[in-house]
Amino acid sequence: MVNNDSFKKFQIAVKYRKACGMEPIRRCGNCLGGEGEKLKRCANCEEAYCSRECQALSWELGHKNLCNK
């Protein structure tokens, strides 16, 4: 289930990446955590996630519309 806080974080990340590109220090594309951890990558683009749950939530929040399928 998508909550408002998760959607706001997703929107912030999308706006930042459109303006500045990908961060030099990778973070989770959903919760913006996981700095310094081994992150899991999207199979179709450069996005990375700290967990399968964050990846699934990000897909639901709109990553599917931005992904380089």
Secondary structure, DSSP 8 states (H G I E B T S, - for coil): ---HHHHHHHHHHHHHHHHH-S-SS---TTTS--TTS--EE-SSSS-EESSHHHHHHHIIIIIHHHS--
